[in-house]
Structures are given as C-alpha cells and as structure tokens.
Amino acid sequence: MTDRRDARPQIIGDPPASVRASDELSPEAVATMLTAPSAPALLERLGITGQDHEDLAPLLGRAAADAEILAAITTTANQLRAAAGLDVPTVDLEAVKVAHTALQARLAPGEGLIPILALAVSTSTVRAWHEARGLTAEQSWEVLADLGQQMRVHRLSTGRLGLHQLGWMALNWRGRLVHLGRLQFDLHRAEKGTARERWVIGTHIPARGSLGPAAVEDSFDRATAFFTENFGDLADTADRSRPQDAPAFGHEFLCDSWLMNRTLVEELGTESNIGAFVDRWEIVSTSPGADGAAFFVFHALPPYDAAALPRTTRLERVVGERLADGRGWDSGLGRLVR
C-alpha cells in the first residue's frame, strides 16, 4: 500500500517552506491502496505490529467495501496530504471524531480506525517534506512509525485496537517532528501573535526506556546540530518574527508536559533520571494536568479511580498519592536554553 502517484508532491519555496500533493486521491485509489498486496507491509513500516497488526489487517478490505467509510478515509487522507511544512493548514481530527467513531462501529468497536487508515494512505507528502529538509529515509520512517507506538499506547489504556492521540498524529503528518536518539523534537512557533513570536524546538519524551543523562544530552546535541543544519534559514535575522534578543535558533527548547513539575525533583531527587531531567528546565508556567499524569504514568483514561491506581514504583507513588488525596497534579511549560 502506498500513496505514491505519477505526479510527485510539489515542493513550495527555496529553501522548502511546504510540500503539498499534486492531486487528490479518489475513493477508488484509496480502495486500491487498502486492498493492495503490499498493504500489510506498509502497516509494519508504520510501526503497526503484533496484535494491532493482526486486528487491523482483516479490516482493510471491509473498510474499502463500505462506501461511507471509504469516503471518510479519502476525505481525511486528502486533508492530511494538503500540505506538510512550516506554516501549513492544521487538520483537526478531533472535530470529526464523533462521526468517525459512529462509522467505525460498522467494522469494529472503539475509535480511531478511520484516522489510522487515512494516515496510512497519506504518507507521500510528509515523506517528500522530510526528504526536502534533510531527513534520511530511515529517519523518515522512524517518525511515521510513531503511529504504531500511539496505537500500542491506546491498547494499553483501552485493551483494544484504536487511536486517541489524534492531534499528536496530525502534527506528526505535518512533518515537523523528528526522533533524535532518546527524545523527539518538533518545530513550532512560540508566543504566537506577540512581538516575541519565534521558531523554537519542542521536546517530547516517548516511552522508550530510561531517561539516562548521557542519552538525554546526546539527543539535545543532535537536535541543535540537526535543526541548525537543516533549518538554518529560520535563524536568519531577516525573519521578522524572531526577536533580536531571542536565543539563537536551535538552542531554545520548550517542553509542555506533565513531567514539568518540580515535585518530581523534590521527591525523586536529581540522582534519579526523571528528577535530573526535570531539573534541567526552567518551568515558566503551570496548569492543571491530573488526567495527563494519569495517562502517561498509569495508562489510565477518565473516568478512573485514583485510589486504585498502582503504587509499585516511586514515580507511581509520587503521582498516585497526589491524584488520590486531592492535591492533583500540575503540568508545566519548561524552557531550556543551551
């Protein structure tokens, strides 16, 4: 299964500012992709393996045979293919979640099937953007394989096939996310609409094992090298959206996460990997984030019984006790200049 067409995606700008599909997919073309002999192999390249692959593969033909479901997949895929790049339209998958979930009920219980298939058939635009901005083919597929990772997280939370991190995957398909060692990084504009608006590097912590300081340091070093080399045009002072007194492009990182909470430093200490990671950051703002902490620590989605959450690790005890006794949990926005 591939969405590679005779007309290659169009690259806009020099250096590239965006990439967009040269034509729209038809329902017939999408049906052909979903039922192609190569479809299972593409699912694997997108990180969809194990039980998720076993559950999804039999649904491809059934999705292609249902005209309404096929139309929804096609519409969503074309929205995702409209553009990848720097300042490009946002695809709001959450806005159509209810309608998509209702359609999915014809094939399987749960949520996220239509976005999963739309993402699968709309890879050519984001891959062309990756290539235009210096990612290797291996790096590109590693980014796109985050779809399978998010599906595994969904299964941990619900016990079934699906996807609920819709906004995250739409961001991914805009092409501004990259894996560099232990961490993930994305390009976005900070303080939009103000005199301080500028491009910064967002930092994300995928579920990939421990946050050892050496691996974290290596990721930040790689991020600075990657973005300054491949997006050096964003450092140009002619870009009026970047304040003159802002840190040099590629050296300013933001992290908006449940992890950005000083309680983790106080309770776990800087000798712990998590405590040391949090201690790197200046936390510039906070907001209520109990559900985010419950999801990332315990894979629990609302409604959940906070008192019944496990306490098998120090992290679980620190977070779980605050969720259960009413103190709650604040997420934070961290800033790091290096």
Stockholm file with secondary structure:
# STOCKHOLM 1.0

chainA/1-338         MTDRRDARPQIIGDPPASVRASDELSPEAVATMLTAPSAPALLERLGITGQDHEDLAPLLGRAAADAEILAAITTTANQLRAAAGLDVPTVDLEAVKVAHTALQARLAPGEGLIPILALAVSTSTVRAWHEARGLTAEQSWEVLADLGQQMRVHRLSTGRLGLHQLGWMALNWRGRLVHLGRLQFDLHRAEKGTARERWVIGTHIPARGSLGPAAVEDSFDRATAFFTENFGDLADTADRSRPQDAPAFGHEFLCDSWLMNRTLVEELGTESNIGAFVDRWEIVSTSPGADGAAFFVFHALPPYDAAALPRTTRLERVVGERLADGRGWDSGLGRLVR
#=GR chainA/1-338 SS CCCCCSSCCEEETTTTCEEECSSCCCHHHHHHHHHSTTHHHHHHHTTCCHHHHHHHTTHHHHHHHCHHHHHHHHHHHHHHHTCEESSCCCCCGGGGHHHHHHHHTTTCSSSCHHHHHHHHTCHHHHHHHHHHTTCCHHHHHHHHTHHHHHHHHHHHHHSSSCCCCHHHHHHHHTTCEEEETTEEEEEEEESTTSTTCEEEEEEECCSSSCCCHHHHHHHHHHHHHHHHHHSGGGGCTTCTTSCTTSCCTTSEEEEEETTCCTHHHHHHCTTSHHHHHHHTSEEEEEEECHHHHHHHHHCCCSSCCGGGSCCCSHHHHHHHHHHHTTCCCEEEEEEEEC
#=GC SS_cons         CCCCCSSCCEEETTTTCEEECSSCCCHHHHHHHHHSTTHHHHHHHTTCCHHHHHHHTTHHHHHHHCHHHHHHHHHHHHHHHTCEESSCCCCCGGGGHHHHHHHHTTTCSSSCHHHHHHHHTCHHHHHHHHHHTTCCHHHHHHHHTHHHHHHHHHHHHHSSSCCCCHHHHHHHHTTCEEEETTEEEEEEEESTTSTTCEEEEEEECCSSSCCCHHHHHHHHHHHHHHHHHHSGGGGCTTCTTSCTTSCCTTSEEEEEETTCCTHHHHHHCTTSHHHHHHHTSEEEEEEECHHHHHHHHHCCCSSCCGGGSCCCSHHHHHHHHHHHTTCCCEEEEEEEEC
//
